[in-house]
Structure formats: C-alpha cells, structure tokens
Amino acid sequence: MAGDASASVSTALVRLVRRAIADHGGWLPFDRYMALALYAPGLGYYTNPGRTFGLMPGGGSDFVTAPELSPFFGRALARQLAQALETCGLDEVWEFGAGSGALAETLLEALGPRVRRYAIVDLSGALRDRQRARLERFGDRVSWLDALPDSFSAVALGNEVLDAMPVQLLHWDGARWLERGVTDVHGAFVFADRPTALRPPFVPDDLEPGTTTELHAQAGAFVATLGARLVRGAAFFVDYGFPEAEYHHAQRRGGTLMCHRGHRVDTDPLEGVGTKDITAHVDFTALALAAQDAGFDVLGYTSQARFLVNCGILDLLRGAAIAETAHAQKLLAEHEMGELFKVLALAKGCTFEPIGFTSGDRRHRL
C-alpha cells in the first residue's frame, strides 16, 4: 500500500511539472523545477507524507543528518547557542527546516530554561506533524511559523537547509553563458539550455568549455530577508560547501548538484522526480557577502569538526558508550562530515567572539 501511495504521489508531481513546463512555453528554469520537485504542496520530496529519517536505508531513509547521527552534535551546538543567547540578552531560538525535530529536541533538552520560546519555520506540513509529535513534551515553548515576522530578535540556526534551496544552473559553452532548464520530450524530462544575462559571481581565468555551475539566488534572498527582519541576535548555518575559489575549482566543472535516495548519491535530478532529495553545495563566500549586504557581521567560518571541538564535543564524549562515540566520530572525521561541512556565524545588533571559532577560523578564505 505504501508503494502504491508513493507511486501515486510521484505520478501527480510529474503531471504538475509537465503543466508548469507547458505554462512557461515549453522550457522551465531549473530553479523552478527544483522548487516543484522538493516543495510542491503535498507532492514534493519534502512535503509528501512518505519522507523518513534514519541511519540506514533499510528503514526507508535516503540520507542521515548530523542530529540524526548523534545527539552530541546538538549538545555541542547548544554551548554555542547558550553563549549567543546570554551575550545578546535573548531567550528565543529559531530553527529553519527542522526535519524530524531531532536537533530541536536535543537543543531544548540541553538549553533548558535558557529558551523561553523555540520557533520552527518549516514549509512542510508533513514534517511539522512529525516535529509536533516528537516535541510534544515541551508544550507551548515550541511554536511553528510559515514565514518570518516583520521584526524579531533571536538566535537562529539552520542545519542542512541552505543546500536544499533551489538553484539556477549556468553552463559555459566556451563562448557564452547559458541557463539550463527542463523540457518535456516524448514524456521524458530533459535538460535544455538558453542564452542568458546571468553570470556567476566568480569566474576562474582558466574556465573550461562545458563547465556547469550553480547560482544561489534563493539562499541569498533568504539571508537578505533574515537580515532585514532580525533586530538583534545571531545566526549559525551548518552545511556542506566551499568558499568561492574552491567552489569554482576545475575539479567541479560539472557543478555540485547531486541527489540522495536510499543512502546512495546520483547526479540525475530529472529521474524519479519527488522520490529523492536534490541539493547543491553552498557557496559560502556568496552567502557571507549577502549577509554583509543585509547588515550582518560575519563572526566566524570554519569546518564542522573544528567548530564542534571548539564547543567541547570531546569533553561531552567522555564516558560515552562505544557505539555513541563511533557515531560522533563521523561528525569529526575529514573523510566523513568533519571537513566537507562548514559553519558560518553571523550577528546583528550585538557582537561577541563565538566559542565555536576560537581556533581554526577561516574567514580569511572566504
């Protein structure tokens, strides 16, 4: 029955995408396609009721995030949030894209009475239902919103939320830039390129013909909105990505777009629409510049491993069971999540030296 329901959702989403392509004259920009594939109400990957989270594909999950992998991620992050809350004189935490609610649960437990209100901004009604069930014991300290208010003060965070924001695709053919979109050919979705005035923010001198890259316009707009409405507070974003020069390195001439299904990775976002995650690595230089333009101070940028060590995760792990330590080590190991994932710290209306960046700050590399 579950398989029938999943197939029905996927079929309905395919019809929706085909209508969108037709409505746009037979060519849909990739960011519009990605938005439908992930967030079409009740049908997209993150909004349909079939999404599960877990460590292994046997449970039906497609990938694992740090909070699902180990509660020590949230416990270490809580130390950074506690400093920001105290320094800025705040008692509210806002989380964007809370997934299963695992991180919210760990943070609420670790921060205790320091947090009067924990607000979650999530577009998925299905995920909200799971979050409510998981966080029910925290009562009215937890609330849900569809969008940001006109003004607020809080410490905000987003773990693996920026990578899932729709991106525009640009392709360099050796003479001109083309925007990549999606067409419907004989019932199959295929890529098609059109000339465009869009340009990437950084172009290497040795750019090879055939290079494809992403523009993170929606992530930039999100940071701009956050900066416009946050009166006082800080924001911490954890995600996989690179600074500008590394993002556009020749070894990534095919771009960073990738899909996740059953804990396997592929690079075809047009196959199995709605049945797998679609993401792109974050350009942290572009994000930091957007944050500065929005009135933020950039307080720190470093690897996830260095951030967690600075926040005392090794002390927290003392006495932990072997299995717990093994999972937590994946948060730190270079070949796992430790180096690929980065942490960016922003602040507005208050300033401090965040403990997560006391050693190994890489802002000079942005």
N, C-alpha and C positions, 0 to 999 in steps of 0.2 A: 504493500500500500504506500509506504514511504517513497519507493521508487516511482510509482505512478504519479504521486503528488509532485515530486521533483521534476519529472518529465513534463507535466502539465504547466508548471511554472516556467520552465525553460522555453516551451513552445510559445507561451503567451508573450514572453520577453522578446523572442525572435520576431514575432509579429509586430510588437511595439517598435523595435528598432527599424524594421522594414518600412513602417509608416513614417518614421522620422526621416529616413533617407529620402523617401518619396517627397515628403513635405519640404525638404531642403534642395529640391531639384536633382535628386539622384546622387548627391555627394554630401556626406555628413562629416564635419571636422572630428578628428579623433577624440578630442576632449568631450564633445557631446556624446559620442558613442560610449566612452568610458563612464560618463556620468549615468547613462541609462543602464549599462551593464552592472554597475555597482549599486546604484541608488534609486532606480525606478521603484516607486512605492509598491511594496508587496511582491515585487518580482526580481529586483536586483540582487546581486550576491549578498550584500549586507542587509537587505531589507526583507528578504523572503524568510519564512519560518524554518528553513532547513539548515541554517548555519550552526555548526557546533565548534567547540574549542576543546583542545586536549593535546596530550603529549605525543600520541601515536595515531596513525591513520586508521587503525582498527576500530577506533571509537567514532569514526566519521569525520574527524577534523582534517583541515587542509594545511595548517601551519601552527606553530606554537609561538606565543609571545613571551617576553621575559616574565611578566607577572604570573602567567600560567606555568612557566617552567620552574620558578622558585619564588616563595614568599619573601626571600631575603632581598630580592630586587626592591620590593616596596618598602621593606623595613629600612634599607639603606637610604632610599629616596626620601623617606619620611624625615630623616635627620636634616636633609637639606631644606625640605619644606618647613620644618619647625623653625629653623634659623630665619627663613624669609618671613614667616608669619610674625615672629617676635620682633624682628628688626623693623618691619613695615607697620607694626601695630594692627594686625589683621587677625580675623578668626574665620575666614571663608576660604575654601579651596574649590576651584572649578576644574573639572576634568572634561576634555574634549575627546569624544569617541571612546567610551569606557568599555567597549567589548563585552565580555562576560561579567564584568563587575569585580574581577579578581583583584585588580590593583586598588580600586576604591575600598574594598573590604580590608585589605592589608593596611592601607593608609589610615583608615578610620580606627582600626584597632591600635595602630602604633601611635597615632597622634592624640587619641583620646579627647579630653575636654578642650584641647587647644583649638579644635574645629567645631564651631557652633553650627556651621552650615557647609554641606558638601553638595555642590551643584554639578549636575551632569548635563552636558549638551551633546545630544546624540540624535542623528536623523532617523535611526532605525527603530520602528515601533516594536519589532520582534526582539531586538536586543534590549530595549527598555524593559520589556516584560521579564526577561531573564535577570536583568540587573535588579529590578524590584524584588524578585523572589530571593535573590542572594543577599540583598542588603536590608531586608525587611526588619531585622532586629535592631537596626539603627534608627528606626522610627522617622520622625519628621526632620531629623538632621539632614536627611538626603532629599534632594528635590531634582526634578527634571525640567529642562527647558528646550524649546525648539530653536531658539536663537539668543544672541546676546542682548541684554537690555541697552538702553541708550547710554548709561553710565553705571559703573560698578567698581568696587575695589576688592581685590582678592589675590591669592596666589594661584596661578593657573598652570595646568600641565597637559601635555599630550604625548602619549606613548604610541608610536607607530600609527599616527593619524595623518601626518603630512604626506607620507608616501602613497596613501590611498586617495589623495585629492586628484581629480582629473588633470591631465597634462595635454598640452598641444605637442604634436610631433612635427619636427622640421627635418627636411632631407636636403643635403647638399649634393648636387649632381656634377659639380666641378665648375659650373658657370653661374648658377643661380640657386637661391633657396626656394624650396617647395614645401607647402604644408601638406602633410599626409592626412588623408581622410578615408572614409569607408564607403564603399558602394555595394550594391547587391547585383551579382551577376549570376543569372540562371539559378537563383535560390541560394547562393553562397555569398558570404561576406568576404570582400577582398579589399586590399589597400589600393588607393589611387591618389596621386599627387597633383597639386595645383600650384601655380606660381603665387607667391605671397610677399607682402611687405614686411612680414615678421622676421626678426633676426634674434639669434641667441645673444645673451649679454656679453659673452666672451667667445672669441673665435681664434684658435691657435693659428700661427703662421703657416704651419705645415698641414692644414686641414686636407684630408684626403677625399677625393670624389667618392660618393657612396656613403658618406657619413650621415648618420641619423642621430638626432639628439632631442631632448625634451625642453619645453618651456613650462615653468611652474607658475603660471599666471594666477591660478586659483589659490595656491598656497600663499603667494604674495599678497593677494587681496584679503585673504583671511587674516594675515598678520597686520595689514593696514587697518582693518576693521577693529581688531583687538586693540591696537594702539590708540585708535580714535576714541574708544569707549572705556578703556581702563584708566581710571583716575589715579589710583595708587596701587602698586603691587609688583609682582614678579611673575615671570612665565618660564617654564622649563619644558623643552621639547627633546624627546629621545627618539631617534630614528636612524635608519641606515642611509648613508650618503657620504658625500665628499665635499671638500672646498672646491672652488671654481676650477683651478688648474688641474686637479685630479679628476674632476667630473668630466672634463673635456679631453682627457688623455687619449692618445691614439688607440690604446687597447680597448677603449669603449666606443669605437667608431660606429658600432651598431646600436648605441644608446644603452639605457639601463632598464628599459621596460621589461617586466617579467611577470609571470603568472604562477600561482600556487594552487595545487589541488592534490589531495591525498599525500601531503608532505613531499611532493615532487615539484620541480620547477620546469616551466617551459616558457617559450618566448612567442607564443601564438595567441594573442588576446581575442582573435576573431573566431576561434573554435570554442565550442562549449560555452557560449555566452550565458552569463548568470550562474554558471556552475563552478567557477573558480575565481580566485582573487586576481586583480590586476593592479600592479604597483610600479612605481618608478623611484629610484634613489633620489634623495633630497640634495639639491644644490644649496649647501649651507651658506655659501658666500652671497648668493642672491637673496636668501632668506634674511641674513643678517643686515644687508643693505636695505631691504624692505622694512625691517624692524627699525633701523635708524631713521629712515624717512618718516616712520609713523610716530616718532618721538621716544622710542625706547633707547636705553643704554644697553649695549651688549656687554654683559658682565663676565661671560666665560664661554669657552668652546673646547671640548676635549673628547677623548674616547669614552665609551661606556665603562670600560674596565677601569681607567684612571679615575673617573667620576665616582664609581662605586667604592673603590679602595679609599679615596679621599673621604668618603662619607662613612667609613668604618665598617665595611661589609666583612672584613677579615675578623674583626673583633666579634661581630654578631655571629659568625660561624663557629666560634669556639664552643665545643661541646655538642655541636650538631651531629645528627646521625650521618653515617657514611653516604647513604643514598641522597640525603639533603645536600651534603657538601658536593657530591658529584654533579647534581643538577646546577648548583650555584656556580660551580667552576665553569660551566658553559657560558655564563654571563660574562666571564673574565677572559677566557682563552682567546688568543688572537685569531685562531682558525675557526672559532665559533662566533660569538656575538661581541666579544670584547673590543675588537678593533674596527670592524665594519660599522657598528653602531656608534653614533656620536651624541653628545648632549650639548644643547645650546641654552644659555641662560640670559634672560632679558629682564629689565626692570624699568619702572616708570614711577616717578613721584617719590621714590625712596632709593637709597643706594647703600650697598654693603659689599663685602668681599665674600662671595659664596664659598662654603667649605668644600664643595664638590670640585673646585678648580684650584685649590691651594697648591697643587703640584701638577705639572703637565698641561697647563693652559695653552691652547693652540690658536688663540685669536690672531696671532701674527701670520697664520697660514690661511686665513680667510681671504 
